[in-house]
Amino acid sequence: MKRKAKFFLLLIIGLAFVSAQAQPDERSKVWIADNGDGTYTNPILHADYSDPDVVRVGDDYYMTSSSFNCVPGLPVLHSKDLVNWELITYALPKQPPFEVFDQPQHGNGVWAPCIRYHEGEFYIYYPDPDFGIYLTKAKDPKGPWSEPILVRGGEGLIDPSPLWDDDGKAYLVYAFAGSRAGVKSVLLVSEMTPDGTQLLDNDVVVFDGTEAHPTVEGPKFYKRNGYYYIFAPAGGVSTGWQLILRSKNIYGPYEEKVTLEQGSTDINGPHQGAWVDTPSGEDWFIHFQDKEAYGRIVHLQPMSWKDDWPVMGVDHDGNGIGEPVATYQKPNVGGKYPVVTPPEDDEFNTHELGIQWQWHANPKLTYGYPSGNLGYYRLNCKPRTENFVNLWPVPNLLLQKLPAEEFMATTKLTFNPRADGEEIGFIVMGEDYQYISLKQVGGQLVARVVQCKNARLGGEENELDQQNFEGNTVWFRVKVKAGAICRFSFSADGRKFTEMGADFSAVPGRWIGAKVGFFALRDGVTNDSGTTDIDWFRVEKIKQ
């Protein structure tokens, strides 16, 4: 009996090991920052997590970022070592005011947020430049997050960051969006109620960067060694630098110092982010780099203190201002942790859509839904917008971020049209866009490639290529090469792919990077619609 028990125990262990080995590797196949040798390579996230902010709680780090018009919004990511990040939830399942964001509001919505931990709760302050400063809270960063409350209403109020002082008083620093307020390049501080839910209307200008630091914005509030610090980017998104302000009085006057610049590196506009420390006493700075079609990607810089001023990156030229590092020793967080990346692939085999997907507006149930155990995600062909010109005002675009400089995305789907004019497409979306699609025309499915330039300004779609397609299951593919040069192809069997159209240079959307994904549309309105069942979506390295 003992030998049999031992045999079965070993068999169970062996099966468990085989099962574990058989699980798919959910790590990115195209960008991993962790080099596996105790070092990392920037960017730590080669994806559009714009205006990142980070807070440490115990041994855990939590990041949030801007999401603009994309829904769900306010992504929340988790890390144990500041290099490997997992996307765990969104703080905004839908974006208020709902009647506004039920339609695409490109460039509007959630601008630079700030995440903090105070008295057992996580706080995210975020600005909507058209409505004001909002607050959402949660006891668990995975949610649920509270319904956002308006802390201060008003046009042009942006980039809030709170500070709870040693005496229990609370303050908020924020900036102005010149496009709404008619004022910019200044930072204000206002006292808040101690619970952080309302400003007390005693706003004070603490810094004016008009002369030396134009477009100063994105402030982050800290306190250390008796100094109040405001970390603020200046000089513009793609061309600016990181400015540090400090004062012994919260209302100033503030001294100023530039601590991070592009210098001799190829990392433009290194600024706007978060100072965090480790339990071992190290300091680090997380910021973004504007990389055009790839969005605002995330970098990690070593940081130290000298004479109560932060020192960021490495000062290569000895001018007292740090420059970004390309590769560096990983943070000392007291342990080693596995490689983790935000998801890219989706087999659509669960009861929920993959967490990486976002819509261009608040979604409606009829846009699409998972099938659970049936193994696909269904999109319904919704009517094109009235007086359709291009996809810019279309809400039911299901998209995710570009994950690397170079990659290949392939999807398999089945199209079940009900009528002529119904179309399903695989798209790289931005202010210019291009897609490959199947459309029913005269009872025949047609594969076609369509391009649109200057969609935001009303540019019209232009069909580049078309050919008849037999059957209704298709594989679509896009290869994205350095510089975001895209080439589309299709296959009827998943093995032999036929390229269509021409190379397309992807460009950003409105304040966001280009995105890849799906749409399903139709001409006219009926009481039924065609459908497309997406079997899977996979990202991998480009095959030669």
LUMNUKE-956062 format. One line per field, with one value per residue (C-alpha): residue number from 0; x, y, z. Coordinates in steps of 0.02 Angstrom, whole numbers. Layout:
BEGIN
k: c(NUM | ...)
X: c(X | ...)
Y: c(Y | ...)
Z: c(Z | ...)
REM end
This chain:
BEGIN
k: c(0 | 1 | 2 | 3 | 4 | 5 | 6 | 7 | 8 | 9 | 10 | 11 | 12 | 13 | 14 | 15 | 16 | 17 | 18 | 19 | 20 | 21 | 22 | 23 | 24 | 25 | 26 | 27 | 28 | 29 | 30 | 31 | 32 | 33 | 34 | 35 | 36 | 37 | 38 | 39 | 40 | 41 | 42 | 43 | 44 | 45 | 46 | 47 | 48 | 49 | 50 | 51 | 52 | 53 | 54 | 55 | 56 | 57 | 58 | 59 | 60 | 61 | 62 | 63 | 64 | 65 | 66 | 67 | 68 | 69 | 70 | 71 | 72 | 73 | 74 | 75 | 76 | 77 | 78 | 79 | 80 | 81 | 82 | 83 | 84 | 85 | 86 | 87 | 88 | 89 | 90 | 91 | 92 | 93 | 94 | 95 | 96 | 97 | 98 | 99 | 100 | 101 | 102 | 103 | 104 | 105 | 106 | 107 | 108 | 109 | 110 | 111 | 112 | 113 | 114 | 115 | 116 | 117 | 118 | 119 | 120 | 121 | 122 | 123 | 124 | 125 | 126 | 127 | 128 | 129 | 130 | 131 | 132 | 133 | 134 | 135 | 136 | 137 | 138 | 139 | 140 | 141 | 142 | 143 | 144 | 145 | 146 | 147 | 148 | 149 | 150 | 151 | 152 | 153 | 154 | 155 | 156 | 157 | 158 | 159 | 160 | 161 | 162 | 163 | 164 | 165 | 166 | 167 | 168 | 169 | 170 | 171 | 172 | 173 | 174 | 175 | 176 | 177 | 178 | 179 | 180 | 181 | 182 | 183 | 184 | 185 | 186 | 187 | 188 | 189 | 190 | 191 | 192 | 193 | 194 | 195 | 196 | 197 | 198 | 199 | 200 | 201 | 202 | 203 | 204 | 205 | 206 | 207 | 208 | 209 | 210 | 211 | 212 | 213 | 214 | 215 | 216 | 217 | 218 | 219 | 220 | 221 | 222 | 223 | 224 | 225 | 226 | 227 | 228 | 229 | 230 | 231 | 232 | 233 | 234 | 235 | 236 | 237 | 238 | 239 | 240 | 241 | 242 | 243 | 244 | 245 | 246 | 247 | 248 | 249 | 250 | 251 | 252 | 253 | 254 | 255 | 256 | 257 | 258 | 259 | 260 | 261 | 262 | 263 | 264 | 265 | 266 | 267 | 268 | 269 | 270 | 271 | 272 | 273 | 274 | 275 | 276 | 277 | 278 | 279 | 280 | 281 | 282 | 283 | 284 | 285 | 286 | 287 | 288 | 289 | 290 | 291 | 292 | 293 | 294 | 295 | 296 | 297 | 298 | 299 | 300 | 301 | 302 | 303 | 304 | 305 | 306 | 307 | 308 | 309 | 310 | 311 | 312 | 313 | 314 | 315 | 316 | 317 | 318 | 319 | 320 | 321 | 322 | 323 | 324 | 325 | 326 | 327 | 328 | 329 | 330 | 331 | 332 | 333 | 334 | 335 | 336 | 337 | 338 | 339 | 340 | 341 | 342 | 343 | 344 | 345 | 346 | 347 | 348 | 349 | 350 | 351 | 352 | 353 | 354 | 355 | 356 | 357 | 358 | 359 | 360 | 361 | 362 | 363 | 364 | 365 | 366 | 367 | 368 | 369 | 370 | 371 | 372 | 373 | 374 | 375 | 376 | 377 | 378 | 379 | 380 | 381 | 382 | 383 | 384 | 385 | 386 | 387 | 388 | 389 | 390 | 391 | 392 | 393 | 394 | 395 | 396 | 397 | 398 | 399 | 400 | 401 | 402 | 403 | 404 | 405 | 406 | 407 | 408 | 409 | 410 | 411 | 412 | 413 | 414 | 415 | 416 | 417 | 418 | 419 | 420 | 421 | 422 | 423 | 424 | 425 | 426 | 427 | 428 | 429 | 430 | 431 | 432 | 433 | 434 | 435 | 436 | 437 | 438 | 439 | 440 | 441 | 442 | 443 | 444 | 445 | 446 | 447 | 448 | 449 | 450 | 451 | 452 | 453 | 454 | 455 | 456 | 457 | 458 | 459 | 460 | 461 | 462 | 463 | 464 | 465 | 466 | 467 | 468 | 469 | 470 | 471 | 472 | 473 | 474 | 475 | 476 | 477 | 478 | 479 | 480 | 481 | 482 | 483 | 484 | 485 | 486 | 487 | 488 | 489 | 490 | 491 | 492 | 493 | 494 | 495 | 496 | 497 | 498 | 499 | 500 | 501 | 502 | 503 | 504 | 505 | 506 | 507 | 508 | 509 | 510 | 511 | 512 | 513 | 514 | 515 | 516 | 517 | 518 | 519 | 520 | 521 | 522 | 523 | 524 | 525 | 526 | 527 | 528 | 529 | 530 | 531 | 532 | 533 | 534 | 535 | 536 | 537 | 538 | 539 | 540 | 541 | 542 | 543)
X: c(0 | 140 | 219 | 50 | 20 | 193 | 161 | -3 | 75 | 215 | 87 | -16 | 140 | 194 | 24 | 22 | 194 | 142 | -17 | 84 | 208 | 64 | -7 | 22 | 155 | 57 | 212 | 240 | 330 | 384 | 438 | 506 | 604 | 676 | 839 | 842 | 1017 | 975 | 963 | 821 | 806 | 698 | 558 | 486 | 319 | 332 | 149 | 43 | 25 | 27 | 63 | 105 | 92 | 146 | 125 | 208 | 105 | 211 | 304 | 183 | 181 | 27 | 24 | -114 | -111 | -212 | -342 | -426 | -580 | -539 | -657 | -637 | -524 | -396 | -295 | -222 | -62 | 33 | 217 | 330 | 494 | 453 | 507 | 376 | 198 | 30 | -130 | -255 | -409 | -480 | -547 | -676 | -785 | -880 | -838 | -950 | -1045 | -1118 | -1223 | -1062 | -945 | -1069 | -997 | -810 | -729 | -556 | -424 | -548 | -591 | -459 | -300 | -151 | -208 | -125 | -136 | -106 | -136 | -208 | -279 | -312 | -384 | -320 | -361 | -355 | -378 | -403 | -444 | -570 | -522 | -703 | -783 | -658 | -562 | -634 | -593 | -622 | -571 | -551 | -495 | -430 | -334 | -420 | -583 | -721 | -680 | -808 | -917 | -814 | -857 | -821 | -697 | -691 | -792 | -724 | -654 | -467 | -423 | -297 | -164 | -212 | -101 | -145 | -37 | -91 | 22 | 89 | -42 | -187 | -224 | -246 | -192 | -205 | -86 | -150 | -121 | -221 | -255 | -235 | -354 | -498 | -446 | -356 | -218 | -70 | 107 | 56 | 33 | -92 | -112 | -277 | -320 | -445 | -559 | -460 | -554 | -494 | -667 | -683 | -571 | -588 | -577 | -418 | -314 | -140 | -21 | 142 | 238 | 234 | 339 | 292 | 468 | 590 | 478 | 333 | 190 | 232 | 98 | 76 | 131 | 157 | 159 | 280 | 358 | 533 | 653 | 543 | 533 | 377 | 418 | 323 | 387 | 325 | 363 | 392 | 435 | 307 | 262 | 392 | 526 | 524 | 619 | 586 | 574 | 583 | 517 | 547 | 498 | 490 | 315 | 178 | 126 | 306 | 408 | 479 | 658 | 678 | 797 | 796 | 843 | 814 | 836 | 861 | 1043 | 1143 | 1015 | 876 | 743 | 648 | 545 | 590 | 469 | 302 | 292 | 318 | 449 | 444 | 559 | 593 | 589 | 780 | 791 | 822 | 736 | 670 | 581 | 453 | 412 | 354 | 429 | 319 | 353 | 227 | 121 | 176 | 107 | 186 | 291 | 356 | 536 | 618 | 763 | 877 | 862 | 959 | 967 | 1102 | 1083 | 896 | 877 | 835 | 963 | 883 | 962 | 1149 | 1235 | 1342 | 1402 | 1427 | 1306 | 1212 | 1060 | 1030 | 997 | 892 | 973 | 947 | 995 | 1022 | 1027 | 853 | 786 | 831 | 660 | 719 | 677 | 665 | 499 | 442 | 427 | 254 | 186 | 15 | -81 | -83 | -153 | -334 | -407 | -582 | -612 | -677 | -834 | -745 | -661 | -472 | -425 | -314 | -461 | -542 | -681 | -677 | -827 | -937 | -989 | -1164 | -1208 | -1259 | -1084 | -1023 | -1012 | -910 | -973 | -889 | -861 | -899 | -730 | -759 | -802 | -950 | -960 | -1125 | -1127 | -1193 | -1259 | -1132 | -1148 | -1265 | -1182 | -1036 | -869 | -742 | -721 | -670 | -845 | -881 | -893 | -889 | -704 | -628 | -442 | -283 | -115 | 33 | 150 | 323 | 426 | 404 | 274 | 149 | -35 | -143 | -326 | -447 | -631 | -792 | -907 | -1094 | -1171 | -1359 | -1361 | -1259 | -1161 | -1110 | -924 | -799 | -625 | -453 | -380 | -231 | -320 | -257 | -288 | -236 | -292 | -293 | -388 | -417 | -595 | -727 | -881 | -1035 | -1067 | -1202 | -1211 | -1022 | -891 | -751 | -583 | -526 | -398 | -453 | -352 | -401 | -291 | -335 | -487 | -505 | -521 | -651 | -536 | -628 | -591 | -498 | -507 | -333 | -368 | -506 | -536 | -674 | -662 | -737 | -798 | -831 | -685 | -535 | -366 | -311 | -133 | -38 | 151 | 215 | 397 | 511 | 436 | 260 | 259 | 111 | 70 | -94 | -129 | -265 | -280 | -418 | -327 | -213 | -56 | -39 | -60 | -90 | -32 | -153 | -141 | 19 | 130 | 47 | 135 | 34 | 11 | -57 | -238 | -286 | -161 | -153 | -46 | -110 | -209 | -247 | -411 | -582 | -743 | -908 | -1025 | -1169 | -1262 | -1437 | -1540 | -1639 | -1706 | -1560 | -1375 | -1234 | -1102 | -919 | -855 | -673 | -589 | -423 | -299 | -111 | 44 | 216 | 380 | 379 | 416 | 547)
Y: c(0 | 119 | 89 | 120 | 279 | 340 | 299 | 394 | 542 | 549 | 530 | 677 | 783 | 737 | 778 | 943 | 982 | 936 | 1040 | 1189 | 1168 | 1160 | 1328 | 1462 | 1592 | 1754 | 1862 | 1976 | 1895 | 2064 | 2175 | 2125 | 2256 | 2132 | 2065 | 1917 | 1958 | 2086 | 2229 | 2309 | 2401 | 2555 | 2578 | 2469 | 2479 | 2501 | 2549 | 2705 | 2725 | 2914 | 3029 | 2885 | 2905 | 2776 | 2747 | 2617 | 2530 | 2410 | 2301 | 2337 | 2472 | 2536 | 2640 | 2735 | 2839 | 2950 | 2865 | 3014 | 2953 | 2766 | 2659 | 2577 | 2715 | 2751 | 2588 | 2521 | 2419 | 2323 | 2283 | 2209 | 2275 | 2430 | 2340 | 2206 | 2272 | 2183 | 2270 | 2228 | 2336 | 2505 | 2631 | 2695 | 2557 | 2698 | 2882 | 3020 | 3121 | 2969 | 3068 | 3151 | 3003 | 2884 | 2960 | 2976 | 3130 | 3117 | 3205 | 3242 | 3141 | 3078 | 3183 | 3162 | 3073 | 3052 | 2897 | 2905 | 2797 | 2882 | 2807 | 2635 | 2693 | 2721 | 2890 | 2934 | 3116 | 3144 | 3297 | 3313 | 3478 | 3515 | 3476 | 3488 | 3382 | 3213 | 3091 | 2903 | 2792 | 2608 | 2503 | 2370 | 2431 | 2294 | 2381 | 2414 | 2599 | 2725 | 2828 | 2983 | 3141 | 3316 | 3394 | 3558 | 3598 | 3711 | 3716 | 3699 | 3631 | 3491 | 3378 | 3374 | 3301 | 3295 | 3308 | 3268 | 3368 | 3319 | 3426 | 3335 | 3472 | 3424 | 3519 | 3501 | 3568 | 3583 | 3669 | 3748 | 3692 | 3845 | 3774 | 3788 | 3912 | 4037 | 4028 | 3910 | 3886 | 3922 | 3805 | 3835 | 3761 | 3752 | 3684 | 3540 | 3467 | 3336 | 3195 | 3264 | 3279 | 3467 | 3617 | 3764 | 3900 | 3979 | 3948 | 4025 | 4040 | 3960 | 3958 | 4047 | 3962 | 4076 | 4145 | 4004 | 3850 | 3871 | 3746 | 3692 | 3565 | 3390 | 3434 | 3300 | 3349 | 3275 | 3318 | 3269 | 3333 | 3483 | 3535 | 3537 | 3475 | 3496 | 3387 | 3464 | 3440 | 3592 | 3636 | 3529 | 3345 | 3292 | 3424 | 3464 | 3431 | 3384 | 3531 | 3519 | 3654 | 3659 | 3769 | 3765 | 3840 | 3752 | 3916 | 3961 | 4047 | 3896 | 3873 | 3787 | 3662 | 3559 | 3380 | 3279 | 3320 | 3230 | 3284 | 3168 | 3027 | 2985 | 2995 | 3153 | 3251 | 3144 | 3207 | 3194 | 3049 | 2987 | 2981 | 2817 | 2731 | 2551 | 2469 | 2459 | 2649 | 2673 | 2811 | 2798 | 2908 | 2845 | 2955 | 2946 | 2976 | 3032 | 2907 | 2966 | 2820 | 2710 | 2836 | 2895 | 2748 | 2725 | 2736 | 2705 | 2814 | 2791 | 2936 | 2998 | 3155 | 3286 | 3441 | 3403 | 3406 | 3249 | 3184 | 3085 | 2972 | 2996 | 3164 | 3118 | 3294 | 3359 | 3505 | 3455 | 3389 | 3202 | 3111 | 2954 | 2782 | 2647 | 2497 | 2493 | 2383 | 2336 | 2412 | 2325 | 2274 | 2135 | 1990 | 1923 | 1919 | 1837 | 1926 | 2002 | 2108 | 2179 | 2054 | 2064 | 1897 | 1849 | 1677 | 1739 | 1580 | 1658 | 1749 | 1917 | 2018 | 2028 | 2171 | 2252 | 2299 | 2472 | 2555 | 2732 | 2781 | 2710 | 2541 | 2476 | 2294 | 2277 | 2319 | 2146 | 2012 | 1860 | 1685 | 1604 | 1420 | 1436 | 1517 | 1678 | 1860 | 1919 | 2091 | 2149 | 2254 | 2419 | 2555 | 2679 | 2853 | 2973 | 3056 | 2937 | 3002 | 2903 | 2805 | 2953 | 2975 | 2787 | 2726 | 2537 | 2519 | 2381 | 2419 | 2391 | 2481 | 2448 | 2340 | 2360 | 2445 | 2293 | 2155 | 2053 | 2040 | 1901 | 1863 | 1728 | 1768 | 1710 | 1834 | 1800 | 1943 | 1967 | 2096 | 2196 | 2339 | 2244 | 2246 | 2183 | 2258 | 2240 | 2413 | 2517 | 2673 | 2851 | 3020 | 2928 | 2748 | 2594 | 2431 | 2267 | 2204 | 2086 | 2172 | 2099 | 2180 | 2110 | 1951 | 1923 | 1943 | 2060 | 2078 | 2257 | 2378 | 2555 | 2706 | 2873 | 3026 | 3168 | 3080 | 3210 | 3346 | 3252 | 3160 | 3032 | 2847 | 2785 | 2603 | 2544 | 2365 | 2234 | 2056 | 1928 | 1811 | 1637 | 1565 | 1665 | 1620 | 1732 | 1765 | 1948 | 2003 | 2165 | 2177 | 2332 | 2375 | 2508 | 2681 | 2606 | 2554 | 2436 | 2307 | 2210 | 2035 | 1902 | 1714 | 1588 | 1445 | 1525 | 1470 | 1565 | 1753 | 1876 | 2054 | 2191 | 2379 | 2474 | 2512 | 2628 | 2743 | 2741 | 2904 | 2947 | 2978 | 3134 | 3131 | 2940 | 2820 | 2722 | 2566 | 2399 | 2305 | 2280 | 2358 | 2288 | 2405 | 2406 | 2522 | 2569 | 2510 | 2348 | 2239 | 2118 | 2127 | 2024 | 1965 | 1923 | 1793 | 1829 | 1664 | 1734 | 1878 | 1847 | 1956 | 1887 | 1934 | 1965 | 1808 | 1828)
Z: c(0 | 40 | -132 | -217 | -118 | -164 | -347 | -351 | -260 | -389 | -529 | -462 | -444 | -620 | -694 | -602 | -671 | -849 | -830 | -768 | -910 | -1036 | -984 | -1116 | -1079 | -1055 | -1057 | -1205 | -1350 | -1418 | -1272 | -1102 | -1004 | -877 | -949 | -830 | -767 | -634 | -758 | -857 | -1021 | -1047 | -1083 | -946 | -1039 | -1227 | -1234 | -1215 | -1027 | -1037 | -889 | -770 | -582 | -454 | -268 | -155 | -22 | 79 | -46 | -188 | -321 | -410 | -567 | -655 | -814 | -928 | -1038 | -1125 | -1221 | -1208 | -1102 | -980 | -917 | -782 | -795 | -633 | -645 | -509 | -488 | -356 | -429 | -534 | -693 | -718 | -725 | -728 | -784 | -646 | -673 | -725 | -601 | -727 | -803 | -889 | -902 | -834 | -885 | -974 | -1097 | -1158 | -1164 | -1243 | -1402 | -1441 | -1365 | -1441 | -1337 | -1197 | -1043 | -922 | -924 | -806 | -645 | -476 | -366 | -178 | -22 | 132 | 291 | 218 | 52 | -125 | -199 | -384 | -429 | -614 | -719 | -857 | -941 | -987 | -820 | -678 | -552 | -499 | -359 | -353 | -206 | -165 | -17 | -137 | -291 | -391 | -351 | -342 | -362 | -303 | -418 | -461 | -367 | -431 | -310 | -405 | -560 | -695 | -870 | -892 | -719 | -747 | -671 | -485 | -350 | -164 | -9 | 169 | 284 | 455 | 543 | 457 | 333 | 151 | -4 | -193 | -325 | -504 | -670 | -811 | -989 | -1097 | -1227 | -1102 | -969 | -1078 | -946 | -935 | -869 | -688 | -540 | -400 | -226 | -134 | 36 | 40 | 170 | 268 | 179 | 12 | -65 | -84 | -113 | 6 | -127 | -60 | -217 | -222 | -370 | -314 | -479 | -646 | -780 | -924 | -949 | -910 | -903 | -1025 | -1020 | -844 | -795 | -725 | -546 | -414 | -229 | -101 | 67 | 127 | 260 | 295 | 112 | 6 | -168 | -331 | -473 | -635 | -820 | -928 | -1107 | -1197 | -1210 | -1339 | -1309 | -1123 | -962 | -782 | -662 | -472 | -356 | -168 | -22 | 167 | 153 | 56 | -25 | -72 | -129 | -220 | -278 | -447 | -526 | -687 | -646 | -806 | -990 | -1155 | -1169 | -1281 | -1274 | -1397 | -1259 | -1301 | -1175 | -1023 | -892 | -801 | -683 | -507 | -371 | -276 | -153 | -109 | 64 | 50 | 40 | -147 | -246 | -424 | -549 | -675 | -825 | -1005 | -1177 | -1321 | -1462 | -1590 | -1654 | -1508 | -1383 | -1222 | -1166 | -988 | -926 | -757 | -696 | -546 | -425 | -274 | -167 | -155 | -45 | -34 | -224 | -323 | -449 | -592 | -722 | -756 | -781 | -933 | -976 | -799 | -814 | -656 | -751 | -770 | -932 | -956 | -945 | -1075 | -967 | -779 | -625 | -567 | -406 | -244 | -179 | -65 | -180 | -357 | -447 | -609 | -774 | -795 | -938 | -982 | -1088 | -1277 | -1340 | -1315 | -1350 | -1303 | -1204 | -1043 | -987 | -994 | -1130 | -1108 | -993 | -1126 | -1238 | -1238 | -1336 | -1407 | -1301 | -1163 | -1233 | -1256 | -1229 | -1411 | -1475 | -1427 | -1294 | -1245 | -1277 | -1127 | -1159 | -1344 | -1368 | -1463 | -1441 | -1545 | -1625 | -1700 | -1859 | -1794 | -1911 | -1973 | -1903 | -1992 | -2143 | -2125 | -2188 | -2086 | -1924 | -1814 | -1736 | -1725 | -1543 | -1568 | -1607 | -1500 | -1485 | -1386 | -1373 | -1487 | -1379 | -1458 | -1593 | -1706 | -1696 | -1794 | -1744 | -1817 | -1787 | -1842 | -1859 | -1941 | -2027 | -2036 | -2135 | -2149 | -2289 | -2412 | -2337 | -2180 | -2146 | -2018 | -2009 | -1931 | -1906 | -1852 | -1789 | -1768 | -1847 | -2005 | -2011 | -2122 | -2112 | -2199 | -2201 | -2268 | -2338 | -2419 | -2589 | -2705 | -2603 | -2620 | -2485 | -2536 | -2451 | -2459 | -2389 | -2349 | -2293 | -2220 | -2195 | -2076 | -2004 | -1865 | -1997 | -2099 | -2221 | -2329 | -2341 | -2495 | -2551 | -2600 | -2653 | -2660 | -2715 | -2695 | -2547 | -2538 | -2372 | -2215 | -2100 | -2123 | -2045 | -2043 | -2006 | -1987 | -1978 | -1890 | -1923 | -1848 | -1868 | -1857 | -2040 | -2060 | -2193 | -2197 | -2265 | -2260 | -2274 | -2307 | -2219 | -2088 | -2180 | -2343 | -2321 | -2463 | -2439 | -2492 | -2512 | -2477 | -2329 | -2204 | -2081 | -1921 | -1827 | -1654 | -1613 | -1518 | -1371 | -1380 | -1479 | -1627 | -1580 | -1661 | -1659 | -1735 | -1796 | -1860 | -1956 | -2078 | -2194 | -2136 | -1988 | -1975 | -1835 | -1853 | -1891 | -1957 | -1834 | -1826 | -1704 | -1658 | -1620 | -1562 | -1571 | -1554 | -1552 | -1595 | -1674 | -1860 | -1958 | -2093)
REM end
